[in-house]
Amino acid sequence: MKRYAFSLIELLIVIVIIGVVYTLAIKSFARVADATKQVTLVTLKGYLQSIPHENSVKLLCLDDCSSCDIFVDSKVDETFKGSFDNFLDSSIKVYRYDSYQGMQPIINEVYFNSEDVEEDICFSYSVDAKGVGEQVFVEYNKKVYDFTTYFEQTPVYNSLTDLVDIKEKSVNKVLG
């Protein structure tokens, strides 16, 4: 007996499969597109916290900061490949604050790529499993970003001097 058509059940199964694949693809594309639209240095910590991870999630920019990758639990997440290209440039500077010595520039860590070749790190910022980010200050495009806050959006200052003044007032207030 020859069959000339598909049954209604077979057609419904195919439609459901196509719908699931379409939904997954659209969510993936939207996630990559949203990364470049909404992420700035002000929103970076919150964005990294929102990426599902078990141990840590890290933005790592190499050489002159023209290309950056997202590492989820120490592995490059290919979903974000190219999304953070030209996010920053080599003028970025990162500091820690010490109440005795003031602002101290941070020396970048060593990074070895998949071929075991050492590469220069321009900028990196990570968030751990509890959502706590690195306690640093970032100077970029004549603004200073304070990544030391826990529950607030990243404050922005006009200069390192303004930020140091606020930190010194906080230390003096604590010391009484």
Secondary structure, 3 states (H helix, E strand, C coil): CCCCCCCHHHHHHHHHHHHHHHHHHHHHHHHHHHHHHHCCCCCHHHHHHHCCCCCEEEEEEECCCCEEEEEECCEECHHHCCCCCCCCCCCCEEEEEECCCEEEECCCCCEECCCCCEECEEEEEEEECCCCECCCEEEECCEEEECCCCCCCCCEECCHHHHHHHHHHHHHHHHC
